[in-house]
Amino acid sequence: MTTNLATNDFLNTVPKHNYLHLLDGNMPKNVVEFLELDRYEVAKAMGLNKTQVRFDEQIRKDLKGRLEEIAIICELMAGYFDGDIAKTALWFRVKNPALGGISPRDMIRYGRYKKLELFIRNALAGIHP
């Protein structure tokens, strides 16, 4: 059976595996710890005041939703690296020429996570047609 690109895009909205375990337990806290972000960086990335950023049951719904999207991005990349957590973490930290010479982590810090997600999904679609 041949799958087309549209079908792959449709099926790849959620990662097949939870290699990094970012989606388990306190997902928002897991994401910021994996990416080594502090509250100020999260606030800046999300366009919030630092006092509006928390990672407990009182988290803002919009912040939780954005961090969930970022968790999915991280898990998709972990899938590319066959679950290798160290390689995945390194990929997020290293400057990437395809991203204009900045790291994926910095793209997230600068609030450009949607652009990063598009880049990742397009790249993965090209690898797994």
Beta strands, then each sheet from edge to edge (+ up, - down):
end
